[in-house]
Amino acid sequence: MMQTPVKQDHRLRSYGLQLLLLLLTALAGSALYWRTGTATSGAQAVPKASPPPRTSQMSVTTISFKHTIEPIFTANCASCHLAGQISGGLQLDTYADQVHGGSIVPGPIFIAGDHAHSVLWQIIQPGGNWPGGNRMPLSGPPYLSVAQIQTIANWIDQGSKNN
């Protein structure tokens, strides 16, 4: 017995919808896996593979104040805080000047090991309640790049050493 074209068309649509539903389910499961790190298989959660452990060869490079941080200050802070300029009572010519801090925001500009609570890190952030009321550098934009801000945060977290 031969089927009519209407019934065949209905079957093709049905198979097409089933295939589409299967693909959407697979995509949703994949997105869930990458977003949360787990994939659900029934009631069990299958954890995402963890990254390989860090080895000594992959350790974080120590950031040098003299070779990395000081050049950032020289390029971005010189007009207000270097070479005798003491805007806000803050001079950045020496490491000791940074430990001393300024007059508008007194005390050290960094808390060794804690970038999030360090005035230096807070004041260079793209948005927020800046110590002293202004984002630095005051002459910006351009402000410090994301890489420069991260370098400063890493240096502070490494202990803010005068190296």
Backbone bond lengths (Angstrom), bond angles and torsions (degrees), N, CA, C in turn:
res aa  C-N    CA-C-N  psi(-1)  N-CA   C-N-CA  omega(-1)  CA-C   N-CA-C  phi
1 M - - - 1.440 - - 1.532 108.87 -
2 M 1.261 116.28 132.11 1.448 122.04 -176.05 1.534 110.61 -92.73
3 Q 1.374 114.92 135.64 1.470 119.23 -179.47 1.519 110.12 -85.48
4 T 1.274 114.68 151.84 1.458 119.37 179.24 1.524 109.53 -78.73
5 P 1.325 117.54 154.15 1.460 120.91 179.27 1.521 113.26 -58.18
6 V 1.322 119.43 -28.46 1.460 122.63 -179.99 1.521 109.74 -65.52
7 K 1.356 117.66 -43.43 1.469 120.54 179.97 1.524 110.43 -67.50
8 Q 1.327 118.55 -39.45 1.459 121.26 178.60 1.530 109.88 -63.97
9 D 1.316 117.55 -42.73 1.463 122.49 177.99 1.530 110.37 -60.34
10 H 1.326 116.80 -40.57 1.466 121.99 179.08 1.534 110.45 -64.22
11 R 1.338 117.11 -41.14 1.472 120.85 178.98 1.527 110.80 -65.93
12 L 1.326 116.92 -42.19 1.466 119.72 179.27 1.527 111.00 -62.34
13 R 1.310 116.84 -42.02 1.466 120.26 176.70 1.511 110.46 -61.96
14 S 1.314 117.46 -42.97 1.459 122.20 -179.58 1.526 110.48 -61.18
15 Y 1.360 116.39 -46.68 1.464 119.67 178.31 1.530 111.13 -65.15
16 G 1.316 116.39 -39.38 1.460 120.28 178.38 1.516 112.10 -63.05
17 L 1.317 117.27 -42.27 1.462 121.04 178.33 1.525 111.11 -66.25
18 Q 1.341 116.35 -39.11 1.463 119.46 178.06 1.520 110.73 -63.98
19 L 1.324 117.07 -42.73 1.457 121.40 178.60 1.532 110.64 -64.06
20 L 1.317 116.80 -43.20 1.464 121.10 178.20 1.526 110.87 -61.59
21 L 1.319 117.36 -43.46 1.459 121.92 178.51 1.522 110.95 -62.23
22 L 1.327 117.00 -41.66 1.464 121.76 178.23 1.520 110.78 -62.39
23 L 1.335 117.23 -44.33 1.462 120.93 178.47 1.525 111.96 -63.79
24 L 1.316 117.30 -43.77 1.465 120.62 179.04 1.524 111.44 -63.23
25 T 1.314 116.89 -39.10 1.465 121.01 177.85 1.526 110.09 -63.65
26 A 1.330 116.39 -43.24 1.464 120.48 179.15 1.524 110.87 -63.58
27 L 1.333 116.83 -42.75 1.466 120.12 178.82 1.521 111.90 -64.62
28 A 1.318 116.79 -41.46 1.465 120.55 179.17 1.521 109.91 -63.89
29 G 1.305 117.88 -41.87 1.462 121.06 178.39 1.512 111.46 -64.38
30 S 1.332 116.92 -39.35 1.456 121.53 178.34 1.528 110.76 -65.24
31 A 1.333 116.52 -43.39 1.469 120.28 178.61 1.523 110.66 -63.47
32 L 1.322 117.62 -40.94 1.459 121.51 178.11 1.513 110.46 -62.30
33 Y 1.322 116.47 -41.08 1.467 121.50 -179.63 1.522 110.66 -61.74
34 W 1.317 117.43 -47.18 1.460 119.79 -176.89 1.515 112.72 -75.99
35 R 1.311 118.64 -27.85 1.457 121.35 179.01 1.515 111.73 -76.71
36 T 1.341 117.24 -43.93 1.462 120.29 -173.35 1.514 113.59 -104.91
37 G 1.310 117.99 -14.09 1.451 120.52 -179.20 1.520 112.73 84.24
38 T 1.328 117.63 5.20 1.461 120.09 177.38 1.515 109.01 -135.77
39 A 1.308 114.02 151.90 1.462 120.10 174.06 1.512 106.63 -120.68
40 T 1.299 116.87 137.01 1.457 118.66 -178.92 1.508 109.53 -91.77
41 S 1.307 115.54 133.76 1.450 122.45 176.41 1.513 106.15 -128.45
42 G 1.312 115.86 93.52 1.462 119.17 -172.59 1.510 108.06 69.62
43 A 1.325 118.11 -126.54 1.455 121.98 -179.21 1.522 111.62 -94.51
44 Q 1.346 117.60 -7.16 1.460 119.92 -177.11 1.521 110.49 -95.64
45 A 1.305 115.81 143.59 1.452 120.79 175.43 1.518 108.22 -100.76
46 V 1.319 116.38 130.52 1.452 121.87 179.25 1.517 106.68 -101.44
47 P 1.357 118.85 114.12 1.461 120.03 -176.22 1.523 112.21 -69.83
48 K 1.305 115.06 148.66 1.454 122.36 175.55 1.523 107.99 -71.96
49 A 1.308 117.47 144.50 1.462 121.07 -179.28 1.522 109.46 -61.75
50 S 1.325 116.61 135.40 1.463 120.37 179.65 1.524 109.19 -81.80
51 P 1.341 116.43 153.78 1.456 119.37 -179.62 1.522 110.24 -67.59
52 P 1.324 117.06 158.86 1.455 119.09 179.56 1.522 110.34 -64.43
53 P 1.334 117.64 150.49 1.467 120.14 -179.67 1.519 110.08 -65.28
54 R 1.327 114.40 150.20 1.465 120.18 178.59 1.520 109.17 -71.57
55 T 1.300 116.02 140.71 1.458 120.77 176.35 1.513 108.38 -109.53
56 S 1.311 116.86 170.32 1.453 119.90 -179.18 1.526 111.12 -62.55
57 Q 1.343 117.71 -27.14 1.456 120.65 178.16 1.526 111.35 -69.75
58 M 1.338 117.00 -23.95 1.458 120.95 -177.93 1.524 111.68 -99.23
59 S 1.312 118.82 11.11 1.455 120.78 -175.93 1.529 111.03 -67.51
60 V 1.323 115.20 158.22 1.453 121.72 -177.99 1.527 109.43 -70.32
61 T 1.312 115.86 135.87 1.457 121.14 178.19 1.519 109.60 -72.17
62 T 1.322 115.98 135.72 1.463 120.88 177.45 1.519 108.52 -68.25
63 I 1.308 115.59 131.14 1.458 120.97 -178.74 1.516 108.95 -90.39
64 S 1.305 115.93 128.51 1.454 122.59 -178.86 1.519 110.44 -90.10
65 F 1.320 115.95 130.24 1.457 119.54 176.20 1.524 109.62 -62.62
66 K 1.320 115.77 -49.43 1.458 121.83 -174.79 1.524 112.35 -63.03
67 H 1.349 117.38 -41.39 1.464 120.51 -173.03 1.529 114.32 -96.18
68 T 1.335 117.78 -17.70 1.461 119.52 -175.47 1.527 113.11 -120.09
69 I 1.332 117.54 -50.96 1.469 121.08 -175.22 1.524 111.42 -77.28
70 E 1.317 117.22 -47.57 1.466 120.75 -179.26 1.532 112.34 -56.43
71 P 1.343 119.80 -42.02 1.475 118.84 176.72 1.542 113.42 -63.35
72 I 1.331 117.37 -32.14 1.474 119.73 175.52 1.526 109.46 -64.04
73 F 1.340 116.28 -44.33 1.468 120.30 177.75 1.527 110.87 -62.96
74 T 1.326 116.62 -44.37 1.467 120.54 -178.87 1.521 111.28 -60.23
75 A 1.323 117.02 -41.88 1.464 121.00 -178.08 1.525 113.34 -74.36
76 N 1.336 117.55 -28.32 1.465 119.49 -171.09 1.525 116.02 -118.29
77 C 1.326 117.99 -15.27 1.462 120.25 -171.98 1.525 113.63 -121.80
78 A 1.333 117.30 -2.62 1.461 122.08 -171.59 1.518 113.90 -59.50
79 S 1.333 117.22 -40.01 1.466 118.54 -173.92 1.523 113.44 -66.24
80 C 1.317 117.97 -20.53 1.474 119.93 -178.13 1.533 114.44 -118.66
81 H 1.329 117.99 -23.34 1.464 118.88 -170.92 1.528 115.01 -131.21
82 L 1.332 119.26 7.27 1.468 121.34 -179.79 1.523 110.89 -127.27
83 A 1.318 116.03 162.02 1.471 123.36 176.32 1.522 112.37 55.29
84 G 1.316 115.23 48.49 1.449 120.79 176.04 1.516 114.74 88.23
85 Q 1.304 118.41 -9.14 1.462 121.34 177.04 1.531 108.32 -80.14
86 I 1.330 117.18 128.05 1.458 120.68 -174.99 1.529 109.78 -130.00
87 S 1.301 117.00 59.32 1.454 121.56 178.77 1.530 109.71 -67.66
88 G 1.318 115.50 133.73 1.469 120.27 -178.89 1.517 112.80 65.95
89 G 1.328 116.44 17.56 1.454 120.94 -178.77 1.518 113.30 74.96
90 L 1.329 117.88 6.58 1.465 121.17 -176.67 1.515 110.97 -108.09
91 Q 1.310 114.31 126.08 1.451 121.70 175.13 1.521 107.31 -117.96
92 L 1.332 117.44 137.44 1.463 121.87 -177.35 1.520 112.67 -113.50
93 D 1.338 117.40 17.95 1.460 119.96 -177.28 1.522 113.20 -62.90
94 T 1.307 116.86 -36.58 1.460 119.77 -177.75 1.532 110.32 -129.84
95 Y 1.312 114.04 163.07 1.461 120.25 176.08 1.529 109.69 -60.58
96 A 1.339 116.42 -38.79 1.472 121.02 179.62 1.534 110.94 -62.32
97 D 1.328 117.54 -35.93 1.467 120.82 177.34 1.532 110.47 -61.40
98 Q 1.322 116.82 -38.21 1.466 121.06 -179.48 1.522 111.36 -71.18
99 V 1.318 116.66 -35.06 1.458 120.14 176.45 1.523 109.35 -68.17
100 H 1.334 117.31 -36.62 1.462 122.15 179.16 1.528 110.97 -67.36
101 G 1.332 116.72 -41.79 1.467 120.83 -179.70 1.511 112.41 85.46
102 G 1.326 115.55 -166.37 1.458 121.10 -176.47 1.509 112.31 -116.36
103 S 1.332 115.71 -169.99 1.459 120.06 -179.20 1.537 111.83 -97.40
104 I 1.330 117.81 -32.43 1.462 119.66 178.48 1.526 110.02 -72.41
105 V 1.317 116.04 -44.56 1.468 121.74 174.08 1.528 105.41 -120.30
106 P 1.338 117.14 91.71 1.461 120.48 -174.61 1.535 112.84 -70.86
107 G 1.315 114.08 157.83 1.463 120.63 177.65 1.506 111.98 93.39
108 P 1.327 116.24 173.36 1.469 121.14 -177.56 1.532 110.95 -56.25
109 I 1.345 115.22 146.15 1.462 118.91 179.95 1.528 111.67 -82.32
110 F 1.328 116.74 -5.17 1.465 119.97 177.34 1.517 110.44 -141.12
111 I 1.319 114.76 153.44 1.468 122.38 173.08 1.519 104.86 -114.47
112 A 1.323 115.86 107.72 1.469 120.62 -176.19 1.521 111.16 -51.64
113 G 1.338 115.22 125.85 1.455 121.08 178.11 1.518 114.79 88.30
114 D 1.342 118.10 -2.57 1.470 120.58 -175.58 1.531 110.46 -141.98
115 H 1.323 115.83 80.09 1.475 118.71 -176.73 1.522 112.72 -63.40
116 A 1.335 117.59 -35.12 1.469 120.76 -174.89 1.530 112.88 -63.28
117 H 1.324 117.26 -26.39 1.464 120.58 179.51 1.530 112.69 -104.42
118 S 1.324 115.97 9.78 1.463 120.99 -179.71 1.524 110.01 -91.20
119 V 1.319 115.91 132.17 1.467 121.92 179.42 1.527 110.50 -56.50
120 L 1.320 116.95 -42.15 1.462 120.82 -179.28 1.527 111.00 -55.62
121 W 1.304 117.60 -47.66 1.472 121.08 -178.60 1.530 110.70 -69.73
122 Q 1.323 116.93 -42.08 1.467 120.73 -177.74 1.529 111.86 -62.66
123 I 1.309 116.00 -39.25 1.465 120.35 -172.05 1.532 113.68 -77.29
124 I 1.347 117.18 -12.97 1.468 120.02 179.70 1.526 112.39 -104.25
125 Q 1.325 117.13 6.21 1.465 121.70 -179.13 1.525 111.65 -72.34
126 P 1.352 116.63 148.40 1.462 120.66 -179.83 1.526 114.67 -61.09
127 G 1.292 119.05 -30.55 1.460 120.09 -179.68 1.507 109.89 -148.20
128 G 1.295 115.40 152.52 1.455 116.74 175.79 1.505 113.56 140.90
129 N 1.312 112.82 -171.83 1.454 121.91 179.58 1.528 107.36 -94.56
130 W 1.330 116.47 92.20 1.450 121.28 -173.27 1.520 111.67 -76.67
131 P 1.332 116.63 137.55 1.466 119.94 173.71 1.532 108.47 -59.04
132 G 1.301 117.67 133.43 1.454 121.24 -178.60 1.523 113.02 83.52
133 G 1.332 117.79 -8.91 1.453 121.82 174.35 1.512 117.23 93.40
134 N 1.322 119.18 -11.23 1.462 121.05 -177.08 1.517 111.50 -130.26
135 R 1.337 114.95 144.88 1.459 120.06 174.23 1.519 108.41 -77.77
136 M 1.319 115.90 142.94 1.455 121.28 178.40 1.522 109.40 -108.27
137 P 1.303 116.94 152.25 1.455 126.03 -2.96 1.531 111.29 -71.18
138 L 1.286 114.60 142.49 1.458 121.89 -176.14 1.529 111.45 -59.93
139 S 1.321 117.01 -29.35 1.472 121.39 -179.78 1.527 113.01 -76.25
140 G 1.372 117.51 -8.14 1.476 121.17 -178.09 1.504 111.51 -65.58
141 P 1.312 120.43 168.60 1.456 124.60 -2.43 1.518 111.22 -74.53
142 P 1.306 119.01 157.49 1.457 124.71 4.65 1.520 111.89 -77.37
143 Y 1.309 113.73 148.24 1.459 121.29 175.68 1.519 108.17 -98.22
144 L 1.317 116.28 -174.03 1.455 119.49 177.44 1.524 109.64 -64.97
145 S 1.317 115.13 147.86 1.469 119.57 178.60 1.531 109.30 -74.83
146 V 1.312 115.18 164.69 1.467 120.67 176.98 1.526 109.44 -58.56
147 A 1.329 117.15 -40.14 1.469 121.11 179.69 1.535 111.09 -64.27
148 Q 1.323 117.69 -40.77 1.469 120.72 178.64 1.522 110.78 -66.16
149 I 1.331 117.09 -42.26 1.469 120.79 178.43 1.517 110.07 -62.42
150 Q 1.339 117.15 -42.48 1.465 120.87 179.00 1.526 111.28 -66.02
151 T 1.322 117.31 -37.72 1.468 121.27 177.62 1.525 110.20 -62.49
152 I 1.316 117.29 -43.40 1.468 121.10 178.34 1.525 109.95 -63.91
153 A 1.334 117.35 -43.40 1.469 120.84 178.18 1.523 110.52 -60.73
154 N 1.324 117.24 -43.53 1.471 120.54 179.55 1.527 111.17 -64.50
155 W 1.319 116.75 -40.82 1.471 120.44 178.89 1.533 110.02 -61.93
156 I 1.318 117.19 -45.01 1.466 120.95 178.70 1.531 109.41 -62.16
157 D 1.339 116.87 -46.69 1.461 120.69 -179.42 1.534 112.82 -63.44
158 Q 1.324 116.11 -26.44 1.466 120.38 177.23 1.523 112.17 -81.95
159 G 1.319 116.86 3.66 1.462 120.28 175.98 1.505 115.31 109.41
160 S 1.319 118.54 3.13 1.474 122.62 177.79 1.525 111.42 52.10
161 K 1.303 116.81 47.31 1.470 120.47 -175.36 1.514 111.94 -75.43
162 N 1.321 114.95 147.69 1.462 122.41 176.28 1.518 107.41 -90.13
163 N 1.325 115.67 74.47 1.475 120.16 -177.23 1.510 111.47 -118.44
